[in-house]
């Protein structure tokens, strides 16, 4: 029977009109294992034809380890994705008066933070206001916080969010977030018994204290999983409001399906409005994870240029550290990017090397011009909005 299964695998993976990939066959082979285990347990068969290899893997499952599907964006592609797809503009930076999308500033801020920090979707979409520095009494500017519970494998690492990305989020907090919070306050008040209502935020210690399930609880923010973050609220101007940066119509943090919907609608808009000014669009729809790949390639390319000694002071720095093993390790571009991305092994980061020459745009600073506006800056927009609010009061 094993020969029949091998023939079936070849038919599915090679000979049929649309062969399936290694991932699909791997899932199918595990289903076969479960089926034959059931038949053997019921005494229908005397043995399992699909033998198991070492570590419990199916002998008929694909044994080849495939490399990452690295997909990155150019500068023009990113701006088109962010401004046209998510932000509701027309190509060539024109205003679309007919745009009726929901929370374009929130979606733009999400893309800026994803690109500027290089974090995974779960890591940037669940960030709390005190973590990113948008909390009363905090100085603002660039932010650095520890991600752990929402990180892959729960591995703790420091996340750095550049000033322009924080400014993008600040504009969302000034112009769009208050209205969402105001409309959802009554709904959250009714659900207060099911929420974690925070009464004290210790920014310096990175801890929050409040009431959960009728008990006073205290948590380290970095140790709060996404499920807990989603129900964490605090008392605000209009009543209860989410402590997370990003909120949706219900007043709480958007989930995976919501962010997927924002991205899908952005892609549909991008393809429908494409004209002669539109940059080349890939055949497959972009993913949020593509911004992480773009971050890795931009940072790796920039650091490699530094190590090549393109500037006099950098050449001197390179000579100084060449004599010290620890210095060479600390300033190795690949290891720096590996630490920033939170890779368990530098071997994963090596796969980016084959793409470092693909990006033709050279920048004086790695992410100069990627986030924020060129002429009418976010700071100017925010100041005008704040002045309007004060005048209305």
C-alpha positions in Angstrom: 0.0 0.0 0.0 2.9 2.3 0.5 3.8 2.2 -3.2 0.2 3.3 -3.9 0.6 6.3 -1.6 3.9 7.2 -3.3 2.1 7.1 -6.6 -0.7 9.2 -5.2 1.8 11.8 -3.9 3.4 12.0 -7.3 0.0 12.5 -8.9 -0.9 15.2 -6.5 2.4 17.1 -6.5 3.6 16.6 -10.0 1.3 15.2 -12.6 -2.2 16.6 -12.0 -3.2 19.7 -14.0 -2.7 22.0 -11.0 -0.1 20.3 -8.6 -0.3 21.2 -5.0 2.6 22.7 -3.1 4.8 21.2 -0.4 2.8 22.9 2.4 -0.5 21.5 1.2 0.9 18.0 0.7 2.4 18.1 4.2 -1.1 18.7 5.7 -2.6 16.0 3.5 0.0 13.4 4.5 -0.7 14.0 8.2 -4.4 13.5 7.5 -3.4 10.1 5.9 -1.5 9.2 9.1 -4.5 9.9 11.2 -6.7 7.8 8.9 -4.5 4.8 9.0 -4.0 5.1 12.8 -7.8 5.0 13.1 -8.0 1.9 10.8 -5.3 0.1 12.7 -7.0 0.9 16.0 -10.3 -0.5 14.7 -8.5 -3.7 13.5 -9.4 -2.9 9.8 -5.7 -3.0 8.9 -2.9 -4.8 10.6 -0.3 -2.1 10.1 0.2 1.4 8.8 1.4 1.7 5.2 2.7 5.2 5.7 5.7 4.6 7.9 6.9 7.3 10.3 10.5 8.6 10.1 12.5 10.1 13.0 10.9 12.6 15.3 7.4 11.4 14.3 7.5 13.0 10.8 5.7 11.3 8.0 8.1 9.5 5.7 6.0 10.7 2.7 5.9 14.3 3.8 8.3 16.8 2.1 11.7 16.6 3.7 13.2 19.7 2.0 13.3 22.9 4.0 12.1 25.8 1.8 13.5 29.3 2.2 11.4 32.2 3.4 9.0 33.9 1.0 10.7 37.3 1.2 8.6 40.0 -0.5 9.7 43.6 -0.1 8.5 47.0 -1.3 10.3 49.8 -3.0 9.9 53.4 -1.8 7.3 54.2 -4.5 5.4 51.0 -3.9 5.2 51.7 -0.2 4.0 55.2 -0.6 1.3 54.0 -3.1 0.2 51.3 -0.7 0.1 53.6 2.3 -1.3 56.8 0.8 -3.6 55.5 -2.0 -4.6 52.1 -0.7 -4.9 52.8 3.0 -5.0 56.6 3.1 -7.7 57.3 0.5 -5.7 59.5 -1.8 -5.6 59.4 -5.6 -2.4 58.6 -7.5 0.2 61.4 -7.8 -0.8 62.6 -4.3 -4.2 64.0 -5.3 -7.1 64.3 -2.9 -10.0 61.9 -3.5 -13.1 63.8 -2.4 -15.2 60.7 -3.0 -13.3 58.5 -0.6 -15.6 57.1 2.1 -13.1 54.8 3.8 -13.0 54.2 7.6 -10.1 55.5 9.7 -7.5 56.1 7.0 -5.2 57.8 9.5 -5.3 54.7 11.7 -4.4 52.4 8.8 -1.6 54.7 7.7 -0.2 54.9 11.2 -0.3 51.1 11.3 1.8 50.8 8.1 4.3 53.4 9.3 4.8 51.6 12.6 5.1 48.2 11.0 7.7 49.5 8.6 9.6 51.8 11.0 9.9 49.1 13.7 10.2 46.0 11.6 7.9 44.1 14.0 5.5 41.2 13.3 1.8 42.0 12.9 0.9 40.8 16.4 3.7 42.9 17.9 2.8 46.3 16.4 -1.0 46.0 16.2 -1.3 45.3 20.0 0.9 48.1 21.2 -0.4 50.1 24.2 -0.4 53.9 24.4 2.1 54.1 27.3 4.5 51.8 25.4 4.7 53.9 22.3 5.0 57.2 24.4 1.5 58.6 23.6 0.5 59.0 27.2 0.1 62.1 29.5 3.4 63.2 30.9 5.6 61.4 28.4 8.0 63.5 26.3 7.0 62.1 22.9 9.4 61.5 20.0 10.9 58.1 19.3 9.8 55.2 21.5 11.4 52.1 22.7 9.6 49.3 24.6 10.0 45.6 25.4 7.8 43.1 23.5 7.5 39.6 25.0 4.1 38.0 25.4 3.0 39.1 21.9 6.4 38.1 20.4 7.0 34.9 18.5 7.9 32.1 21.0 7.5 34.7 23.8 11.1 35.8 23.3 11.6 39.2 24.8 13.4 41.9 22.9 13.5 45.7 22.6 11.5 47.4 19.9 12.5 50.8 18.6 9.8 53.0 16.9 11.3 56.0 15.0 10.0 59.5 15.7 8.2 59.9 12.3 6.3 56.7 12.9 5.2 57.8 16.4 4.2 61.2 14.9 2.0 59.3 12.4 0.3 57.6 15.3 0.0 60.9 17.1 -2.0 62.4 14.2 -4.4 59.5 14.4 -4.8 60.0 18.2 -5.5 63.7 17.6 -7.9 63.6 14.6 -9.6 60.2 14.4 -9.2 58.2 17.7 -11.2 60.7 19.9 -14.3 60.3 17.8 -14.1 56.5 17.7 -13.6 56.5 21.5 -16.5 58.9 22.1 -19.0 56.8 20.1 -17.9 53.5 21.8 -17.7 54.8 25.4 -21.3 53.8 26.2 -20.8 50.3 24.8 -17.7 49.8 26.9 -19.4 51.1 30.0 -22.0 48.3 29.6 -19.2 45.7 29.2 -17.1 47.0 32.1 -17.5 43.8 34.1 -15.8 41.8 31.3 -13.0 44.3 30.8 -9.7 44.9 32.6 -10.3 48.5 33.9 -6.9 50.1 34.6 -6.7 52.7 37.3 -3.0 53.2 37.6 -0.3 53.2 34.9 3.4 53.2 36.0 5.2 54.2 32.9 8.7 54.0 34.4 8.2 50.5 35.7 6.1 49.4 32.7 3.3 48.1 34.8 -0.5 48.6 34.9 -2.9 48.0 37.9 -6.6 47.7 37.7 -9.7 45.5 38.2 -10.2 42.3 36.3 -13.0 39.8 37.1 -13.7 41.8 40.3 -10.2 41.4 41.6 -7.4 44.0 41.7 -4.6 42.8 39.4 -1.3 44.1 38.4 0.6 43.2 35.2 3.9 44.0 33.5 2.9 45.4 30.1 5.4 43.4 28.2 4.0 40.2 29.7 0.4 41.0 28.7 -0.8 38.7 25.9 -2.9 40.0 23.0 -6.1 38.6 24.5 -5.7 40.6 27.7 -4.5 43.7 25.8 -7.7 43.7 23.8 -9.9 44.1 26.9 -7.7 46.6 28.7 -9.3 50.0 29.1 -8.9 53.1 31.2 -10.9 56.1 32.2 -10.7 58.8 29.6 -12.4 62.1 28.6 -15.5 60.4 27.4 -15.6 57.4 29.8 -13.9 54.1 29.3 -11.6 53.8 26.4 -9.1 51.2 25.1 -5.5 51.4 26.4 -4.3 50.1 23.0 -3.2 52.5 20.4 -5.3 51.1 17.6 -9.1 50.9 18.1 -12.0 50.0 15.8 -15.7 50.9 15.8 -16.5 48.8 18.9 -13.9 50.8 20.8 -11.5 48.0 21.4 -8.4 46.8 19.6 -9.0 45.4 16.0 -8.4 41.7 15.6 -6.7 39.7 12.9 -9.7 39.6 10.6 -10.2 43.4 10.9 -6.6 44.2 9.9 -6.8 41.6 7.1 -9.9 43.4 5.8 -8.2 46.8 5.9 -5.4 45.4 3.8 -7.7 43.6 1.3 -9.7 46.7 0.7 -6.5 48.7 0.3 -5.3 46.3 -2.4 -8.7 46.5 -4.2 -8.5 50.3 -4.2 -4.9 50.3 -5.4 -5.6 48.0 -8.4 -8.8 49.9 -9.4 -7.1 53.3 -9.4 -3.9 52.2 -11.1 -2.8 54.6 -13.9 0.4 55.6 -15.6 1.8 57.1 -12.4 1.3 53.9 -10.4 4.4 51.9 -9.6 4.7 48.3 -10.7 2.3 46.2 -8.6 3.1 42.5 -7.9 0.9 39.7 -9.1 0.0 38.7 -5.5 -1.6 40.9 -2.9 0.8 42.4 -0.4 0.8 41.3 3.2 1.5 43.2 6.4 4.6 41.0 6.9 6.0 42.4 3.7 6.7 45.6 5.6 8.9 43.6 8.0 10.8 42.2 5.1 11.2 45.7 3.7 12.5 47.0 7.1 15.1 44.1 7.2 16.4 44.8 3.7 16.6 48.5 4.1 18.4 48.3 7.4 20.7 45.6 6.3 21.7 47.5 3.1 22.2 50.7 5.1 24.5 49.0 7.7 26.5 47.2 5.0 27.1 50.6 3.4 28.3 51.9 6.7 30.7 48.9 7.2 32.0 49.4 3.6 33.4 52.8 4.8 31.6 55.1 2.4 32.1 58.0 4.9 35.5 59.0 6.5 34.3 58.8 10.1 32.7 55.4 9.5 36.0 54.1 8.0 37.8 55.2 11.2 35.1 53.5 13.3 35.5 50.4 11.3 39.3 50.3 11.8 38.9 50.9 15.5 36.6 48.0 16.0 38.4 45.6 13.7 40.9 44.9 16.5 38.3 43.7 18.9 36.2 40.6 18.5 33.4 41.9 20.6 33.3 45.1 18.5 33.1 43.2 15.3 30.2 41.1 16.6 28.4 44.1 18.0 28.7 46.1 14.8 28.1 43.2 12.4 25.1 44.3 10.1 23.6 40.8 9.9 23.7 40.3 13.7 22.2 43.8 14.3 19.3 43.1 12.0 18.9 39.6 13.5 18.6 41.1 17.0 16.1 43.8 15.8 13.9 41.3 14.1 14.0 38.9 17.0 15.2 35.9 15.0 16.0 32.9 17.1 19.0 32.2 14.8 21.1 34.4 12.5 20.6 31.6 9.9 17.1 33.0 9.3 18.5 36.5 8.7 21.1 35.1 6.2 18.3 34.6 3.7 17.9 38.4 3.3 21.4 38.7 1.8 20.4 37.6 -1.6 18.0 40.6 -1.8 20.2 43.4 -0.5 21.2 44.5 -4.0 17.6 44.6 -5.3 16.7 48.0 -3.9 18.0 50.7 -6.2 17.0 53.7 -4.1 19.9 55.0 -2.0 19.2 57.2 1.0 21.4 59.2 3.3 19.5 57.7 6.2 18.0 54.2 6.1 14.3 55.3 6.3 14.5 59.0 5.3 11.2 60.0 3.8 9.4 56.8 4.3 7.2 57.9 7.1 5.7 61.3 7.6 4.8 63.9 4.9 7.3 65.9 2.8 5.7 69.4 2.7 2.7 69.6 5.0 4.2 67.7 8.0 2.2 65.8 10.5 3.3 68.2 13.2 1.7 71.1 11.3 -1.5 69.1 10.8 -1.6 68.2 14.5 -1.0 71.7 15.6 -3.8 73.1 13.5 -6.1 70.4 14.7 -5.2 71.1 18.3 -5.8 74.8 17.9 -9.2 74.1 16.3 -10.2 71.9 19.3 -9.1 74.5 21.8 -11.1 77.2 19.9 -14.2 75.0 19.8 -14.0 74.6 23.6 
